[in-house]
Amino acid sequence: MELQKLIVKAWEDEAFKQELLNNPKAAIEKALGVSLPEGIEIYVHEQTPTTVHLVLPMKQADLGTEE
């Protein structure tokens, strides 16, 4: 649900969208009122009519779980 909130805010607020694209971690912390852990890197890409981004999730083994 928080992801949806960020997307809607970016659609409605061009300044926030630019901040999200340029400094995603700070923009997310500010918008959601949270502190993200050190070492976490966040990348934000804007989809266009001619560009689509595919994100491959980590394999379960990479998460440290066996299931």
N, CA, C and O atoms as a Tripos MOL2 file, in Angstrom:
@<TRIPOS>MOLECULE
protein
  268   267    67     0     0
PROTEIN
NO_CHARGES

@<TRIPOS>ATOM
      1 N           0.8210   -1.1990    0.0000 N.3       1 MET1
      2 CA          0.0000    0.0000    0.0000 C.3       1 MET1
      3 C           0.8630    1.2610    0.0000 C.2       1 MET1
      4 O           0.4900    2.2630   -0.6090 O.2       1 MET1
      5 N           1.9940    1.2220    0.6660 N.am      2 GLU2
      6 CA          2.8690    2.3990    0.6990 C.3       2 GLU2
      7 C           3.4120    2.7020   -0.6980 C.2       2 GLU2
      8 O           3.5880    3.8650   -1.0610 O.2       2 GLU2
      9 N           3.6750    1.6540   -1.4780 N.am      3 LEU3
     10 CA          4.1540    1.8550   -2.8430 C.3       3 LEU3
     11 C           3.1160    2.6180   -3.6600 C.2       3 LEU3
     12 O           3.4620    3.5420   -4.3960 O.2       3 LEU3
     13 N           1.8610    2.2410   -3.5360 N.am      4 GLN4
     14 CA          0.7820    2.9180   -4.2530 C.3       4 GLN4
     15 C           0.7160    4.3930   -3.8520 C.2       4 GLN4
     16 O           0.4970    5.2620   -4.6960 O.2       4 GLN4
     17 N           0.9030    4.6660   -2.5780 N.am      5 LYS5
     18 CA          0.8780    6.0400   -2.0750 C.3       5 LYS5
     19 C           1.9820    6.8770   -2.7310 C.2       5 LYS5
     20 O           1.7550    8.0290   -3.1000 O.2       5 LYS5
     21 N           3.1660    6.2970   -2.8720 N.am      6 LEU6
     22 CA          4.2820    6.9970   -3.5030 C.3       6 LEU6
     23 C           4.0080    7.2580   -4.9840 C.2       6 LEU6
     24 O           4.3060    8.3380   -5.4940 O.2       6 LEU6
     25 N           3.4480    6.2790   -5.6590 N.am      7 ILE7
     26 CA          3.1470    6.4250   -7.0880 C.3       7 ILE7
     27 C           2.1250    7.5380   -7.3120 C.2       7 ILE7
     28 O           2.3150    8.3930   -8.1770 O.2       7 ILE7
     29 N           1.0520    7.5280   -6.5420 N.am      8 VAL8
     30 CA          0.0160    8.5600   -6.6830 C.3       8 VAL8
     31 C           0.5900    9.9370   -6.3970 C.2       8 VAL8
     32 O           0.2970   10.8950   -7.1140 O.2       8 VAL8
     33 N           1.4040   10.0430   -5.3530 N.am      9 LYS9
     34 CA          2.0180   11.3300   -5.0140 C.3       9 LYS9
     35 C           2.9100   11.8140   -6.1560 C.2       9 LYS9
     36 O           2.9160   13.0030   -6.4740 O.2       9 LYS9
     37 N           3.6580   10.9080   -6.7710 N.am     10 ALA10
     38 CA          4.5230   11.2840   -7.8940 C.3      10 ALA10
     39 C           3.7030   11.7320   -9.1040 C.2      10 ALA10
     40 O           4.1010   12.6560   -9.8130 O.2      10 ALA10
     41 N           2.5690   11.0890   -9.3410 N.am     11 TRP11
     42 CA          1.6970   11.4930  -10.4500 C.3      11 TRP11
     43 C           1.1160   12.8820  -10.2130 C.2      11 TRP11
     44 O           0.9430   13.6530  -11.1580 O.2      11 TRP11
     45 N           0.8160   13.2020   -8.9710 N.am     12 GLU12
     46 CA          0.1330   14.4530   -8.6470 C.3      12 GLU12
     47 C           1.0760   15.6170   -8.3580 C.2      12 GLU12
     48 O           0.6680   16.7760   -8.4450 O.2      12 GLU12
     49 N           2.3350   15.3240   -8.0140 N.am     13 ASP13
     50 CA          3.2660   16.3630   -7.5540 C.3      13 ASP13
     51 C           4.5820   16.2350   -8.3250 C.2      13 ASP13
     52 O           5.4130   15.3800   -8.0150 O.2      13 ASP13
     53 N           4.7610   17.0900   -9.3290 N.am     14 GLU14
     54 CA          5.9490   17.0200  -10.1910 C.3      14 GLU14
     55 C           7.2450   17.2140   -9.4030 C.2      14 GLU14
     56 O           8.2430   16.5580   -9.6990 O.2      14 GLU14
     57 N           7.2480   18.0980   -8.4130 N.am     15 ALA15
     58 CA          8.4540   18.3180   -7.6070 C.3      15 ALA15
     59 C           8.8200   17.0480   -6.8380 C.2      15 ALA15
     60 O           9.9920   16.6800   -6.7650 O.2      15 ALA15
     61 N           7.8170   16.3810   -6.2670 N.am     16 PHE16
     62 CA          8.0780   15.1310   -5.5610 C.3      16 PHE16
     63 C           8.5930   14.0770   -6.5310 C.2      16 PHE16
     64 O           9.5210   13.3370   -6.2020 O.2      16 PHE16
     65 N           8.0070   13.9980   -7.7170 N.am     17 LYS17
     66 CA          8.4440   13.0230   -8.7180 C.3      17 LYS17
     67 C           9.9210   13.2240   -9.0540 C.2      17 LYS17
     68 O          10.6810   12.2580   -9.1310 O.2      17 LYS17
     69 N          10.3230   14.4710   -9.2520 N.am     18 GLN18
     70 CA         11.7250   14.7460   -9.5660 C.3      18 GLN18
     71 C          12.6360   14.3740   -8.4010 C.2      18 GLN18
     72 O          13.7200   13.8290   -8.6100 O.2      18 GLN18
     73 N          12.2010   14.6670   -7.1740 N.am     19 GLU19
     74 CA         12.9790   14.2990   -5.9910 C.3      19 GLU19
     75 C          13.0850   12.7800   -5.8840 C.2      19 GLU19
     76 O          14.1450   12.2510   -5.5490 O.2      19 GLU19
     77 N          11.9930   12.0830   -6.1690 N.am     20 LEU20
     78 CA         11.9710   10.6220   -6.1290 C.3      20 LEU20
     79 C          12.9280   10.0370   -7.1640 C.2      20 LEU20
     80 O          13.6180    9.0570   -6.8840 O.2      20 LEU20
     81 N          12.9760   10.6250   -8.3480 N.am     21 LEU21
     82 CA         13.8890   10.1570   -9.3880 C.3      21 LEU21
     83 C          15.3480   10.4710   -9.0580 C.2      21 LEU21
     84 O          16.2370    9.6700   -9.3440 O.2      21 LEU21
     85 N          15.5940   11.6340   -8.4580 N.am     22 ASN22
     86 CA         16.9640   12.0870   -8.1960 C.3      22 ASN22
     87 C          17.5460   11.5840   -6.8820 C.2      22 ASN22
     88 O          18.7450   11.3150   -6.8050 O.2      22 ASN22
     89 N          16.7330   11.4550   -5.8620 N.am     23 ASN23
     90 CA         17.2020   11.0170   -4.5410 C.3      23 ASN23
     91 C          16.1050   10.1740   -3.8920 C.2      23 ASN23
     92 O          15.4580   10.6140   -2.9410 O.2      23 ASN23
     93 N          15.8990    8.9590   -4.4100 N.am     24 PRO24
     94 CA         14.7540    8.1620   -3.9790 C.3      24 PRO24
     95 C          14.7080    7.8530   -2.4880 C.2      24 PRO24
     96 O          13.6370    7.9030   -1.8830 O.2      24 PRO24
     97 N          15.8290    7.5400   -1.8970 N.am     25 LYS25
     98 CA         15.8190    7.1720   -0.4760 C.3      25 LYS25
     99 C          15.3240    8.3330    0.3820 C.2      25 LYS25
    100 O          14.4600    8.1480    1.2400 O.2      25 LYS25
    101 N          15.8660    9.5220    0.1530 N.am     26 ALA26
    102 CA         15.4480   10.6940    0.9350 C.3      26 ALA26
    103 C          13.9880   11.0420    0.6690 C.2      26 ALA26
    104 O          13.2560   11.3940    1.5940 O.2      26 ALA26
    105 N          13.5620   10.9460   -0.5830 N.am     27 ALA27
    106 CA         12.1750   11.2710   -0.9250 C.3      27 ALA27
    107 C          11.2000   10.3140   -0.2500 C.2      27 ALA27
    108 O          10.1580   10.7340    0.2530 O.2      27 ALA27
    109 N          11.5380    9.0290   -0.2410 N.am     28 ILE28
    110 CA         10.6710    8.0230    0.3880 C.3      28 ILE28
    111 C          10.6380    8.2160    1.8980 C.2      28 ILE28
    112 O           9.5710    8.1450    2.5080 O.2      28 ILE28
    113 N          11.7760    8.4540    2.4970 N.am     29 GLU29
    114 CA         11.8150    8.6800    3.9500 C.3      29 GLU29
    115 C          10.9530    9.8770    4.3310 C.2      29 GLU29
    116 O          10.1920    9.8220    5.2970 O.2      29 GLU29
    117 N          11.0780   10.9490    3.5700 N.am     30 LYS30
    118 CA         10.3140   12.1620    3.8580 C.3      30 LYS30
    119 C           8.8150   11.9370    3.6490 C.2      30 LYS30
    120 O           8.0040   12.3170    4.4940 O.2      30 LYS30
    121 N           8.4550   11.3260    2.5350 N.am     31 ALA31
    122 CA          7.0360   11.1320    2.2030 C.3      31 ALA31
    123 C           6.3320   10.1850    3.1590 C.2      31 ALA31
    124 O           5.1660   10.3910    3.4940 O.2      31 ALA31
    125 N           7.0340    9.1480    3.6000 N.am     32 LEU32
    126 CA          6.4080    8.1450    4.4630 C.3      32 LEU32
    127 C           6.7100    8.3480    5.9440 C.2      32 LEU32
    128 O           6.1420    7.6670    6.7970 O.2      32 LEU32
    129 N           7.6100    9.2880    6.2480 N.am     33 GLY33
    130 CA          7.9470    9.5440    7.6430 C.3      33 GLY33
    131 C           8.6660    8.3730    8.2890 C.2      33 GLY33
    132 O           8.4180    8.0430    9.4490 O.2      33 GLY33
    133 N           9.5620    7.7440    7.5310 N.am     34 VAL34
    134 CA         10.3050    6.5920    8.0340 C.3      34 VAL34
    135 C          11.7920    6.8200    7.8230 C.2      34 VAL34
    136 O          12.2010    7.7010    7.0660 O.2      34 VAL34
    137 N          12.5990    6.0050    8.5120 N.am     35 SER35
    138 CA         14.0370    5.9700    8.2770 C.3      35 SER35
    139 C          14.3660    4.6070    7.7020 C.2      35 SER35
    140 O          14.0650    3.5820    8.3120 O.2      35 SER35
    141 N          14.9760    4.5910    6.5440 N.am     36 LEU36
    142 CA         15.3720    3.3330    5.9250 C.3      36 LEU36
    143 C          16.7610    2.9410    6.4220 C.2      36 LEU36
    144 O          17.5800    3.8150    6.7090 O.2      36 LEU36
    145 N          17.0350    1.6580    6.5260 N.am     37 PRO37
    146 CA         18.3300    1.2070    7.0500 C.3      37 PRO37
    147 C          19.5060    1.6800    6.1950 C.2      37 PRO37
    148 O          19.3770    1.8530    4.9830 O.2      37 PRO37
    149 N          20.6560    1.8860    6.8460 N.am     38 GLU38
    150 CA         21.8870    2.1930    6.1310 C.3      38 GLU38
    151 C          22.2030    1.0350    5.1930 C.2      38 GLU38
    152 O          21.8950   -0.1160    5.5020 O.2      38 GLU38
    153 N          22.8000    1.3260    4.0790 N.am     39 GLY39
    154 CA         23.1830    0.2890    3.1390 C.3      39 GLY39
    155 C          22.1060   -0.0930    2.1460 C.2      39 GLY39
    156 O          22.3750   -0.8250    1.1930 O.2      39 GLY39
    157 N          20.8900    0.3900    2.3520 N.am     40 ILE40
    158 CA         19.8030    0.1200    1.4180 C.3      40 ILE40
    159 C          19.9280    1.0910    0.2420 C.2      40 ILE40
    160 O          20.0000    2.3050    0.4330 O.2      40 ILE40
    161 N          19.9530    0.5480   -0.9590 N.am     41 GLU41
    162 CA         19.9820    1.3830   -2.1600 C.3      41 GLU41
    163 C          18.6470    1.2510   -2.8710 C.2      41 GLU41
    164 O          18.1240    0.1470   -3.0200 O.2      41 GLU41
    165 N          18.0990    2.3660   -3.3070 N.am     42 ILE42
    166 CA         16.8160    2.3760   -3.9930 C.3      42 ILE42
    167 C          17.0000    3.0800   -5.3370 C.2      42 ILE42
    168 O          17.5850    4.1610   -5.4110 O.2      42 ILE42
    169 N          16.5000    2.4610   -6.3770 N.am     43 TYR43
    170 CA         16.5600    3.0420   -7.7100 C.3      43 TYR43
    171 C          15.1380    3.2320   -8.2050 C.2      43 TYR43
    172 O          14.3120    2.3260   -8.0870 O.2      43 TYR43
    173 N          14.8470    4.3940   -8.7530 N.am     44 VAL44
    174 CA         13.5270    4.6850   -9.3020 C.3      44 VAL44
    175 C          13.7020    5.0220  -10.7790 C.2      44 VAL44
    176 O          14.5150    5.8720  -11.1400 O.2      44 VAL44
    177 N          12.9400    4.3550  -11.6160 N.am     45 HIS45
    178 CA         12.9680    4.5830  -13.0590 C.3      45 HIS45
    179 C          11.5490    4.8950  -13.5030 C.2      45 HIS45
    180 O          10.5870    4.2980  -13.0200 O.2      45 HIS45
    181 N          11.4320    5.8270  -14.4180 N.am     46 GLU46
    182 CA         10.1050    6.1740  -14.9240 C.3      46 GLU46
    183 C           9.8350    5.4220  -16.2270 C.2      46 GLU46
    184 O          10.6110    5.5000  -17.1800 O.2      46 GLU46
    185 N           8.7410    4.7080  -16.2460 N.am     47 GLN47
    186 CA          8.3300    4.0080  -17.4510 C.3      47 GLN47
    187 C           7.7720    5.0210  -18.4480 C.2      47 GLN47
    188 O           7.1340    5.9990  -18.0590 O.2      47 GLN47
    189 N           8.0150    4.7790  -19.7270 N.am     48 THR48
    190 CA          7.5000    5.6540  -20.7890 C.3      48 THR48
    191 C           6.7540    4.7750  -21.8020 C.2      48 THR48
    192 O           6.7750    3.5500  -21.6900 O.2      48 THR48
    193 N           6.1070    5.3870  -22.7750 N.am     49 PRO49
    194 CA          5.4160    4.5730  -23.7780 C.3      49 PRO49
    195 C           6.3510    3.6320  -24.5420 C.2      49 PRO49
    196 O           5.9060    2.6170  -25.0780 O.2      49 PRO49
    197 N           7.6450    3.9660  -24.5930 N.am     50 THR50
    198 CA          8.5890    3.1370  -25.3440 C.3      50 THR50
    199 C           9.6370    2.4430  -24.4810 C.2      50 THR50
    200 O          10.5190    1.7610  -25.0040 O.2      50 THR50
    201 N           9.5480    2.6140  -23.1680 N.am     51 THR51
    202 CA         10.5130    1.9860  -22.2590 C.3      51 THR51
    203 C           9.7680    1.2820  -21.1370 C.2      51 THR51
    204 O           8.9470    1.8820  -20.4420 O.2      51 THR51
    205 N          10.0660    0.0050  -20.9730 N.am     52 VAL52
    206 CA          9.4680   -0.7870  -19.9070 C.3      52 VAL52
    207 C          10.5970   -1.3780  -19.0670 C.2      52 VAL52
    208 O          11.5950   -1.8510  -19.6110 O.2      52 VAL52
    209 N          10.4420   -1.3520  -17.7490 N.am     53 HIS53
    210 CA         11.4540   -1.8820  -16.8380 C.3      53 HIS53
    211 C          10.9440   -3.1800  -16.2320 C.2      53 HIS53
    212 O           9.7930   -3.2670  -15.8050 O.2      53 HIS53
    213 N          11.8010   -4.1780  -16.2000 N.am     54 LEU54
    214 CA         11.4850   -5.4620  -15.5940 C.3      54 LEU54
    215 C          12.4050   -5.6520  -14.3980 C.2      54 LEU54
    216 O          13.6220   -5.5250  -14.5240 O.2      54 LEU54
    217 N          11.8320   -5.9540  -13.2410 N.am     55 VAL55
    218 CA         12.6190   -6.1820  -12.0350 C.3      55 VAL55
    219 C          12.5470   -7.6640  -11.6990 C.2      55 VAL55
    220 O          11.4650   -8.2190  -11.5120 O.2      55 VAL55
    221 N          13.7000   -8.2900  -11.6250 N.am     56 LEU56
    222 CA         13.7640   -9.6890  -11.2340 C.3      56 LEU56
    223 C          13.9410   -9.7680   -9.7250 C.2      56 LEU56
    224 O          14.9160   -9.2340   -9.1970 O.2      56 LEU56
    225 N          13.0290  -10.4170   -9.0240 N.am     57 PRO57
    226 CA         13.1730  -10.5390   -7.5710 C.3      57 PRO57
    227 C          14.3250  -11.4720   -7.2140 C.2      57 PRO57
    228 O          14.7480  -12.2970   -8.0240 O.2      57 PRO57
    229 N          14.8250  -11.3270   -5.9880 N.am     58 MET58
    230 CA         15.8780  -12.2150   -5.5010 C.3      58 MET58
    231 C          15.3500  -13.6320   -5.3950 C.2      58 MET58
    232 O          14.1660  -13.8540   -5.1390 O.2      58 MET58
    233 N          16.2530  -14.5930   -5.5970 N.am     59 LYS59
    234 CA         15.8860  -15.9850   -5.3730 C.3      59 LYS59
    235 C          15.7670  -16.2080   -3.8750 C.2      59 LYS59
    236 O          16.4150  -15.5140   -3.0910 O.2      59 LYS59
    237 N          14.9530  -17.1600   -3.4750 N.am     60 GLN60
    238 CA         14.7540  -17.4560   -2.0570 C.3      60 GLN60
    239 C          16.0840  -17.7020   -1.3410 C.2      60 GLN60
    240 O          16.2560  -17.2720   -0.2010 O.2      60 GLN60
    241 N          17.0140  -18.3790   -1.9890 N.am     61 ALA61
    242 CA         18.3140  -18.6680   -1.3740 C.3      61 ALA61
    243 C          19.0460  -17.3810   -1.0340 C.2      61 ALA61
    244 O          19.7610  -17.3220   -0.0340 O.2      61 ALA61
    245 N          18.8770  -16.3430   -1.8580 N.am     62 ASP62
    246 CA         19.5320  -15.0620   -1.6100 C.3      62 ASP62
    247 C          18.9140  -14.3300   -0.4250 C.2      62 ASP62
    248 O          19.5460  -13.4550    0.1670 O.2      62 ASP62
    249 N          17.6880  -14.6840   -0.0820 N.am     63 LEU63
    250 CA         17.0010  -14.0560    1.0560 C.3      63 LEU63
    251 C          17.3540  -14.7290    2.3750 C.2      63 LEU63
    252 O          16.9890  -14.2410    3.4450 O.2      63 LEU63
    253 N          18.0690  -15.8560    2.2950 N.am     64 GLY64
    254 CA         18.4380  -16.5660    3.5160 C.3      64 GLY64
    255 C          17.3600  -17.4850    4.0210 C.2      64 GLY64
    256 O          17.3860  -17.8770    5.1880 O.2      64 GLY64
    257 N          16.3960  -17.8470    3.1670 N.am     65 THR65
    258 CA         15.3430  -18.7680    3.5700 C.3      65 THR65
    259 C          15.4260  -20.0260    2.7060 C.2      65 THR65
    260 O          16.0110  -20.0020    1.6230 O.2      65 THR65
    261 N          14.8580  -21.0880    3.1710 N.am     66 GLU66
    262 CA         14.9000  -22.3440    2.4390 C.3      66 GLU66
    263 C          13.6260  -22.5950    1.6670 C.2      66 GLU66
    264 O          13.5880  -23.5040    0.8380 O.2      66 GLU66
    265 N          12.5810  -21.8250    1.9060 N.am     67 GLU67
    266 CA         11.3050  -22.0500    1.2250 C.3      67 GLU67
    267 C          11.1920  -21.2340   -0.0210 C.2      67 GLU67
    268 O          10.1780  -21.3050   -0.7150 O.2      67 GLU67
@<TRIPOS>BOND
     1     1     2 1
     2     2     3 1
     3     3     4 2
     4     3     5 am
     5     5     6 1
     6     6     7 1
     7     7     8 2
     8     7     9 am
     9     9    10 1
    10    10    11 1
    11    11    12 2
    12    11    13 am
    13    13    14 1
    14    14    15 1
    15    15    16 2
    16    15    17 am
    17    17    18 1
    18    18    19 1
    19    19    20 2
    20    19    21 am
    21    21    22 1
    22    22    23 1
    23    23    24 2
    24    23    25 am
    25    25    26 1
    26    26    27 1
    27    27    28 2
    28    27    29 am
    29    29    30 1
    30    30    31 1
    31    31    32 2
    32    31    33 am
    33    33    34 1
    34    34    35 1
    35    35    36 2
    36    35    37 am
    37    37    38 1
    38    38    39 1
    39    39    40 2
    40    39    41 am
    41    41    42 1
    42    42    43 1
    43    43    44 2
    44    43    45 am
    45    45    46 1
    46    46    47 1
    47    47    48 2
    48    47    49 am
    49    49    50 1
    50    50    51 1
    51    51    52 2
    52    51    53 am
    53    53    54 1
    54    54    55 1
    55    55    56 2
    56    55    57 am
    57    57    58 1
    58    58    59 1
    59    59    60 2
    60    59    61 am
    61    61    62 1
    62    62    63 1
    63    63    64 2
    64    63    65 am
    65    65    66 1
    66    66    67 1
    67    67    68 2
    68    67    69 am
    69    69    70 1
    70    70    71 1
    71    71    72 2
    72    71    73 am
    73    73    74 1
    74    74    75 1
    75    75    76 2
    76    75    77 am
    77    77    78 1
    78    78    79 1
    79    79    80 2
    80    79    81 am
    81    81    82 1
    82    82    83 1
    83    83    84 2
    84    83    85 am
    85    85    86 1
    86    86    87 1
    87    87    88 2
    88    87    89 am
    89    89    90 1
    90    90    91 1
    91    91    92 2
    92    91    93 am
    93    93    94 1
    94    94    95 1
    95    95    96 2
    96    95    97 am
    97    97    98 1
    98    98    99 1
    99    99   100 2
   100    99   101 am
   101   101   102 1
   102   102   103 1
   103   103   104 2
   104   103   105 am
   105   105   106 1
   106   106   107 1
   107   107   108 2
   108   107   109 am
   109   109   110 1
   110   110   111 1
   111   111   112 2
   112   111   113 am
   113   113   114 1
   114   114   115 1
   115   115   116 2
   116   115   117 am
   117   117   118 1
   118   118   119 1
   119   119   120 2
   120   119   121 am
   121   121   122 1
   122   122   123 1
   123   123   124 2
   124   123   125 am
   125   125   126 1
   126   126   127 1
   127   127   128 2
   128   127   129 am
   129   129   130 1
   130   130   131 1
   131   131   132 2
   132   131   133 am
   133   133   134 1
   134   134   135 1
   135   135   136 2
   136   135   137 am
   137   137   138 1
   138   138   139 1
   139   139   140 2
   140   139   141 am
   141   141   142 1
   142   142   143 1
   143   143   144 2
   144   143   145 am
   145   145   146 1
   146   146   147 1
   147   147   148 2
   148   147   149 am
   149   149   150 1
   150   150   151 1
   151   151   152 2
   152   151   153 am
   153   153   154 1
   154   154   155 1
   155   155   156 2
   156   155   157 am
   157   157   158 1
   158   158   159 1
   159   159   160 2
   160   159   161 am
   161   161   162 1
   162   162   163 1
   163   163   164 2
   164   163   165 am
   165   165   166 1
   166   166   167 1
   167   167   168 2
   168   167   169 am
   169   169   170 1
   170   170   171 1
   171   171   172 2
   172   171   173 am
   173   173   174 1
   174   174   175 1
   175   175   176 2
   176   175   177 am
   177   177   178 1
   178   178   179 1
   179   179   180 2
   180   179   181 am
   181   181   182 1
   182   182   183 1
   183   183   184 2
   184   183   185 am
   185   185   186 1
   186   186   187 1
   187   187   188 2
   188   187   189 am
   189   189   190 1
   190   190   191 1
   191   191   192 2
   192   191   193 am
   193   193   194 1
   194   194   195 1
   195   195   196 2
   196   195   197 am
   197   197   198 1
   198   198   199 1
   199   199   200 2
   200   199   201 am
   201   201   202 1
   202   202   203 1
   203   203   204 2
   204   203   205 am
   205   205   206 1
   206   206   207 1
   207   207   208 2
   208   207   209 am
   209   209   210 1
   210   210   211 1
   211   211   212 2
   212   211   213 am
   213   213   214 1
   214   214   215 1
   215   215   216 2
   216   215   217 am
   217   217   218 1
   218   218   219 1
   219   219   220 2
   220   219   221 am
   221   221   222 1
   222   222   223 1
   223   223   224 2
   224   223   225 am
   225   225   226 1
   226   226   227 1
   227   227   228 2
   228   227   229 am
   229   229   230 1
   230   230   231 1
   231   231   232 2
   232   231   233 am
   233   233   234 1
   234   234   235 1
   235   235   236 2
   236   235   237 am
   237   237   238 1
   238   238   239 1
   239   239   240 2
   240   239   241 am
   241   241   242 1
   242   242   243 1
   243   243   244 2
   244   243   245 am
   245   245   246 1
   246   246   247 1
   247   247   248 2
   248   247   249 am
   249   249   250 1
   250   250   251 1
   251   251   252 2
   252   251   253 am
   253   253   254 1
   254   254   255 1
   255   255   256 2
   256   255   257 am
   257   257   258 1
   258   258   259 1
   259   259   260 2
   260   259   261 am
   261   261   262 1
   262   262   263 1
   263   263   264 2
   264   263   265 am
   265   265   266 1
   266   266   267 1
   267   267   268 2
@<TRIPOS>SUBSTRUCTURE
     1 MET1         2 RESIDUE 1 A MET
     2 GLU2         6 RESIDUE 1 A GLU
     3 LEU3        10 RESIDUE 1 A LEU
     4 GLN4        14 RESIDUE 1 A GLN
     5 LYS5        18 RESIDUE 1 A LYS
     6 LEU6        22 RESIDUE 1 A LEU
     7 ILE7        26 RESIDUE 1 A ILE
     8 VAL8        30 RESIDUE 1 A VAL
     9 LYS9        34 RESIDUE 1 A LYS
    10 ALA10       38 RESIDUE 1 A ALA
    11 TRP11       42 RESIDUE 1 A TRP
    12 GLU12       46 RESIDUE 1 A GLU
    13 ASP13       50 RESIDUE 1 A ASP
    14 GLU14       54 RESIDUE 1 A GLU
    15 ALA15       58 RESIDUE 1 A ALA
    16 PHE16       62 RESIDUE 1 A PHE
    17 LYS17       66 RESIDUE 1 A LYS
    18 GLN18       70 RESIDUE 1 A GLN
    19 GLU19       74 RESIDUE 1 A GLU
    20 LEU20       78 RESIDUE 1 A LEU
    21 LEU21       82 RESIDUE 1 A LEU
    22 ASN22       86 RESIDUE 1 A ASN
    23 ASN23       90 RESIDUE 1 A ASN
    24 PRO24       94 RESIDUE 1 A PRO
    25 LYS25       98 RESIDUE 1 A LYS
    26 ALA26      102 RESIDUE 1 A ALA
    27 ALA27      106 RESIDUE 1 A ALA
    28 ILE28      110 RESIDUE 1 A ILE
    29 GLU29      114 RESIDUE 1 A GLU
    30 LYS30      118 RESIDUE 1 A LYS
    31 ALA31      122 RESIDUE 1 A ALA
    32 LEU32      126 RESIDUE 1 A LEU
    33 GLY33      130 RESIDUE 1 A GLY
    34 VAL34      134 RESIDUE 1 A VAL
    35 SER35      138 RESIDUE 1 A SER
    36 LEU36      142 RESIDUE 1 A LEU
    37 PRO37      146 RESIDUE 1 A PRO
    38 GLU38      150 RESIDUE 1 A GLU
    39 GLY39      154 RESIDUE 1 A GLY
    40 ILE40      158 RESIDUE 1 A ILE
    41 GLU41      162 RESIDUE 1 A GLU
    42 ILE42      166 RESIDUE 1 A ILE
    43 TYR43      170 RESIDUE 1 A TYR
    44 VAL44      174 RESIDUE 1 A VAL
    45 HIS45      178 RESIDUE 1 A HIS
    46 GLU46      182 RESIDUE 1 A GLU
    47 GLN47      186 RESIDUE 1 A GLN
    48 THR48      190 RESIDUE 1 A THR
    49 PRO49      194 RESIDUE 1 A PRO
    50 THR50      198 RESIDUE 1 A THR
    51 THR51      202 RESIDUE 1 A THR
    52 VAL52      206 RESIDUE 1 A VAL
    53 HIS53      210 RESIDUE 1 A HIS
    54 LEU54      214 RESIDUE 1 A LEU
    55 VAL55      218 RESIDUE 1 A VAL
    56 LEU56      222 RESIDUE 1 A LEU
    57 PRO57      226 RESIDUE 1 A PRO
    58 MET58      230 RESIDUE 1 A MET
    59 LYS59      234 RESIDUE 1 A LYS
    60 GLN60      238 RESIDUE 1 A GLN
    61 ALA61      242 RESIDUE 1 A ALA
    62 ASP62      246 RESIDUE 1 A ASP
    63 LEU63      250 RESIDUE 1 A LEU
    64 GLY64      254 RESIDUE 1 A GLY
    65 THR65      258 RESIDUE 1 A THR
    66 GLU66      262 RESIDUE 1 A GLU
    67 GLU67      266 RESIDUE 1 A GLU
